[in-house]
Amino acid sequence: MAKATFEIWRGDKDGGQFQNYETEVGEGMVVLDAVHNIQAETAPDLACRWNCKAGKCGSCSAEVNGQPRLMCMTRLGDLDLDSPVRIEPMKAFPLVRDLVTDVSWNFEAKKKVKPFKPRKPDAEDGTWRMAQEDIDRPQEFRKCIECFLCQNVCHVLREHDKHDSFIGPRLFIYNAMWEMHPLDTEDRLSDLRHRDGIGYCNITKCCTVVCPEHIKITDNAIIPLKERVADVFYDPIARLFRKGRR
């Protein structure tokens, strides 16, 4: 066992500062282990959200040395322990206390997305006929654990605070999950263009980089959705067709 120093943000919405804590670390430990040690040894009032400690609940999201990560999946062996390890809360959401942020906005925004609306069954027995490749396509988006690291790193939310007009990458893949479903008939493109602000995304792929589930958020969800919006609202032939149909 060796000792390492952790520089952890302490405070609330009214202010705070980084404080240094020293604790013993060993082989195989993750950042969350160190935080738990610090809570047990010197800072029992340190606020930290966590649940499964297996990278599947998304609760322990934070920034470790400036990088949005799950603390339970960030191994200390991959960090430079000769310098203090800096741990701070996510920047895109209101601070509650210490490492805990209020991410409830994500769930409120999610409620506004139109739910799944299936087409009528193809057969009298109430079943549908679908191609396997069409079924497989949206399955990737179901891997999301709602850690909101992608939301945190998105500059539209993090730096420009567009929470009132931009839903962010997590909710774009939620839209894509239904939009690409072979049975869905709901139209969400107008909402994506106007209310949800998909045009603000300039596809930097920073959300894809931080995703712990390795979902190709930009390539497989956001770009296809932007293409669908462009086809419907900006393609001159499509617009002429819609006018003629009306």
N, C-alpha and C positions, 0 to 999 in steps of 0.2 A: 504493500500500500504506500502511496505517496500523497502529498498534500497539493491541492491546487486552489487558486483564488478565483472567486466568481464575483463579478461586478453586476449587481442586480438592481433594477429600478425599484425604488420604494416611494410610494406616494399615491395621490388620487387626482381627481379632476382639478383640484385647486393648486396642485404643485407637488414637487417632490425632488428627489435626487438619487443618484446611484450610490449604493453602499457596498463595500467589499466584505466578503465572507470567505473564510478558509475552511476547507473540509477535506477529509481523506477520500481519495478516489482509487479505484482498482480496475483490473482488466474486465472488459465487458460492460462497464457502467455506461449509462446514457445521461444526458443532461438532467432529465427528470429525476434520476436517482440522486444526483448531487443536490438538487433543490430540496428533495425530501430529507436528505441528511441535514441540510442547513436548517430546515424547519424543526427537525428533531433536536438539534444541538444548540442553536443560537438565535433563531428567529421564528418562534412558534406562531407569530402573527403574520408571517409572510403569506399573502394571498396568491394562490396558484390554482388554476382549473385543470383537472385531469380526470380520467375515468378508467379506460381499459388498459393503458400502458402497453398496447400492442399495435398501435398505428392504425386503428380501425374506428375510433370514435371521433377523432378530430378535435378533442377538447383542449389539448395542451399546446395549442398553437402559440408561438411567440417568435421573437427575433433573437437569434443567437449569432453574436458577432456581426450584426447587421444583416443577416440572412433570414428570411421568413422560413421557419422550420417547425416540425413537430418535435417537442423536447424529448418525447419517448423514443424517437427514431434517430436521434442525433447522438452518435457514439462519441464519448470523450476521447477515445483513441484516434479519432479523425480530426481532433482540434489541437491547436498549439497551446499546451498547458503551461508553457514557460511564461506566457502572458496571461493576465486576467481574462476569463471568459465572460463576455458581456451578454447579459440576458435582459431583454426589455419587452414590453407588451407590443401587440400589433398597433400600427400607426393609423390605420384607416377607420378605426372605430372608437367611440368614446371610452375613455378610461374609467373603470370602476375603482380598482385599487391594485397597486403593485403590478402583477402580471396579468390581471384579469380585465378584459374589455367587454363592453356591451355589444354583442353581435346580433341582438334581436331584430335590428333593421332588416337583416337578410331574410328572416322568416316572414316579416310583414310584407316585404317586396315579393316573396315567393307566392303569397296568397293571391296576388293580383294576376298571376299567370293563368291563362285559361286552362282548365283541366282537360284530361283526355276525353275525347268524344269519338267513340268507335262508329264505324259504318255498319250498315245492316249486315247480318250474317249472309254468307254466300250459299248456304245450304238450308234445307228445311229443318235439319236437326239442330240448328242454331250455331253451327261452326263456320269458321272462315278458312279460306285457302290463301296461304302466304308462301312466298319463296324464302328459303332459309337465309339467303344473303340479306334480304330485307329485314329479317328478324334480328340478324347478328349486328347490323349497323348501329342501332341505338343502344345496344347492350353495354358498350364501353362507358357510356355516360352514367350508368347505374352504379359504377364503382365509386362514385363521389362519396366521400365521408363527411362532407360539409365542415372541413377544417377552416375554410375561408382564407387560406393562405393566398389563393389566387386573387381574391377580393382585396386582400391587404396590399399586395404588390402592384395592383393595377393603378397606374398613375392618375386615371380619371377620378378614382375614388380617393386615393391616398394624397395626392397633391392638389387636386382641383375641387375636391369635396362635392362631387356631382351626385350625391346620394338621392336627390330629389328628381333627377332626370336620367339616371343611368343605373341599370341593375347589376352590371358587372359580369365577369366570366362565369362564376358559379351558376348564375341564373340563366345565362345564355346556354349552357349545356343542359340545364333543366328544360328550357324551351326546345332545344334540339332533340332531346329524348322523345318528346311528343311529336314534334314536327316531322321527324324521320320515321316515326312508327308507321308500319304499313297499314294499320287499321284506322289511324286517326283522321278525322275530317275537319277539325277545328281550324280556323284561320287566326294565326297570331302575328302575321307579318305587319299589319298596321300598328299593332302595339309595339312591336320591336322597333319599328321606324320612328314612331312618335313618342310614346310614353317611356319606352325602355332605353332609348338612346343608343342603339347599336352603331349608329354612324360615328359616335365619339371614339370607338375602338380603332386604333391605328395599327393593329396586329403586330405588336412588338414581340409577342410570344413570351413575355415575362411570366404570364400566368401558367403557361405550359411548363416552364422551367422549374417552378416551385411545387408543382402538383406531386404529392407523395404517392398517388396512385398511378402516376405516369399516363394520365389521360391526355390525349393530344387535343387540348381545348381549342387552340387557335385553328389548326388545320382541319380538324374533323367536325367542329361545331360552329365556331364563330364565322369562319370564312364561308362555309356553305350557307349559313343563315344570311350573311350579308349579300351573297349572290342571289338568294331567293328574293330578298327585299329589293335589290336592284332590278331584277327581272320584272317584278310586278309594278314598281313605282317609277322606274327610270328608263326602262326599255321603250322607245317610241312606238314600236310595232305593237307591243303588248298594251300600251296605253290606248292606242287607236282601236285595238280589238275590244277593249273594255267599254270605250265610248260607244262603239257600234252595237255592242250587246245590250247596253242600257237603252 
